[in-house]
């Protein structure tokens, strides 16, 4: 399946029709892969399965899907999916911290609990389909101030999607610790290979280690240390299942000095040896 990436006429942003991409794929299947940008989509017809980091989601119209950078994903369609995909770089809305937070702290991208898929009512579909068409016209026309217009449309999309996500579980994103937890997760996502101590992250976030630990425990029901280990484990699983690196090479890539220690770490958290996990269908 052809890459639905960011090569296009608008820097850092691209709109793609789902059906155009799937028609070009002989079996509508693409090997699992990941990107360094955000992806949001609207499905208005057809059916598909979307695998996201070892979890499968049934995609049926009308539905939204969304996930952030680094997520390993793969598509498999049954009936030809129809709809739209928006790809955009993390700094498309702006490079300031509050611009980045507008995305990472949004309910649909909330890094520890954001929904990957959102089923829509017919009324909600009537909001997103005209919006997708308006984005398409702006994307193709490249009229005056088209970048500002695209950013505005993207913000409206995020606002409308966030409202749906919040309505499903409103208490989840109203917790005062959610913002700190997301900043911790963003920082950890960039540094988990080299930083393993909670105190290191707390110092960078300008809070105490105990406050960070308590906040993460309250919002995620895990300690910050457990979250760091889980992030390392997720990356190990991604590399074991979706790369050609040997087990030893995976260990060194994740900054384990000794592959045998990596094997013990993996077995302790999964009950399996790395090679056993890799061999699973």
N, C-alpha and C positions, 0 to 999 in steps of 0.2 A: 504494500500500500504506500503510495507516495507520501512523503513527509508533509505534514500540515504545519510547517515551521513559520519562520518570520521573514523569509526571503520575499520581498514585495516592494511596493511603491512607497509605503509609509514606514519610516524608520521606527522599529520597536513595536509595530502593531500590524496585525493582519486578520482579515475576515475571509473565511473559507466556507463554501457550501459542502456539507457532508456528502451529499449524493455524488458530487463531482469527483471527490476523492475515491469513494468506494467503487464507482464505476470503472476506475482505472486499475483496480486490483483484481487479478484473476480469481482469487478465492476470498477476497475481502478480509485478508488476514495479514497482519504485519507483526514481525518479531517484536517481543517486548523491548521497550526503549524508554528513554527519559530525556527531558529537556531542561533548559535553565530559564524558562519563562513560564508565565501563568497561562492557563487554558480554561475557557468557559464556553459552554455550548448550549444550544437550544435544539431539542429533537422534536420535530413536528410530524414525523411519519416514519414507518418502518420499525424494525426491531434490531437490537444488537446486544452483545455482551461486552462489557468494559471491565477489564482486569486492572486493579489498582493496588500495587504492593500486596499481592497474594490474596486479595479479596475480589470476588466477582460481583458485578452489579448488572442486573437486567435493565436495559435501556429501552423504554417504551414511551411513545408519544402520548401526551405532551410532557416533556421533562427537561429540566436543566441538569447539566453536569459541570463540575468545576474541580480543578486541582492545581496545586502549585508546583514550583520547580523541584526537580529531583525525584518525583514520584515515578516509579517504573510502571508503565501501562501498556496495554495491548488491546486491540479491537478485534472482535469477531462478529460478523453480522449474519443475521438470518434473512429477513426481509430487508431490502435496501433501505438503510437509514436516510432520512431527509431532514435537513435543518441547517444550522449555522454553527461555526466554531470561531471564537475570538481568541487569538493568541496575542499576548502582550508582555513586554519586558517589565521587570520589577520597577524600573524608574520611568515608565511611560507617563505616569501621572505627575512625575516630578522627582527630583533627586533629594529633596529635603526629608528629614526624618518623619515629619508628620504626613508627607505624601506616601512614603513607604508604609507607615502604620495604617493608612487608610485602607490598604489592601490586607496586610498581614493580620490586622486586628478585626477585620470584617468577619461577621458570622459565617459566611460561606467559605472563607479561607482560614478561619480560626484553627491554628495549627494543631491543637490537641483535640478538638472536638467538632470542627466544621463539617458540614454534610458534603459528601462527594456527589450525591445525586439528590434532586428535589422533584418530586412529582408535582405537576401543575393541574389546576382546575382549568376549565375552558375559559373562565374569566381571566385567570392569570396568563394563560396563553395569549389572550387578546391584548395583553400589555406588551409581552416580549416579542411577538412576531412583527408587529409594526415597528418596534424599536430596532430589531435586527435589520429590517428593510431600510430604515432610515440610515443606519450605520453603513449598509451596503452602498446606498446612493452617495453618501458623503465620501466613503472610501474610494469609489470609482471617479467621482467628479473632481476631487482635489481642488475645490473652490477656495475662495478667500478664507483665511483662518481655519482651514480644514483640520489642522492638528488640534486646535482649541475645541472645535466642534466634536471631534472624535473623543477627546478626553471627557467632554461633557456627557456625551452619550454613554461612555463607559461608566462614568460615575452614576448615572441614572440606572443603568443595568445593575450595578452593584447595590444601589439603594433598594431597588425593587426585589432583588434576590435575597438581600439581607432581611427584608421585612418578612418574607416567606419563611426563612430559616428561623428567625426569632419567634415567629408565631407558633412554630412546632414545639420548641422548648425554650420559652422566654427566660427562665431563670438562669439558663446556662451561661448566657453572655452578659448578664447584668451583674455578675459577681465582680467585686472591685479588684480581685486579683488576676482577672483574665488578661489584662493588658501586660502586667509584669510577666505572667507565665508565657505569653506569646513572645515577648522580647527575649526571654530566656531561651525559648525554643529556636528563635531565629538565630541568636548568637551561637547556640549549641550546634545548629545545623551547619554553621560555617567553621566551627572549631572542634568538633567532637573527636577528631583524630588526634589532636594535640593537647586538648584540655580535658581532664577527667575529674578534677576536684571541684566540688560545689563552691568552695571558697573562691576559686579563680573566676567563676561566672558571677558570683555575688559582687566581687570587687569591680568587675567591669560594668555591672548594672548599678553600682553605687548603692547597694543595700547590704545588710548583714547576711551571712550564710544562714543563720537560723530563720531570718525573715523570709528569705528565698525558699528555704526548705518547707516552711509552714505554708507559704502561699501556694507552692506547687502541690503540696499534699492536699490542700483544701480544694483546688481546682481540678486536679487529676487523680486524686486518691492514690498517689504514689509519691515517694520522696524524690527530690531532685536527682539524687544519686541513681535511683532506679531508672529514672527517665533517661539519664545519660547512658546507662548500660543498655537500655532498650534501643536507643538510637544507634549505638554501635552494632547491636545485634541485627537491626533492620538492614544496615548497610552491608553487614556480612552476608545476610541472606540474599540480598540483591546481587552481590558479586558472585556468590556461589551458584546461584540459579541462572543468572543472566550474563555471565562473562566467561571467558575462556581461561581466566587465571587459575593456576593451581591452588590448592588449599594453602600451601606455604606462601605463595605470592599474595593471596588475599590477606593472610596474617600480616605480612610486611606492609602491604598497602594501608592497612588500618593501624600501623605503628605498633604492632605487637613485636617485641624483640625476639620472641621464641615461638615458633609455630605450635609447639606442644602446649604452651600456655594459652594460646588462642583456642586450641582444641578443647582444653579443659573449660575455658570460659564459655564456649559455645555449648558444650554438653551440659554444663551446669544450668544454663538458661533454657535449653530446649529438650534435654534428655536424649539428644542424638549427637553423633559425631558429625563434623562438617561434611565428610564424604557421604555419610548416610543421607543427610538432608539433600545434598546435590543429586543423589541418585533417585529421589522420589519423583514420581510421574508428575 
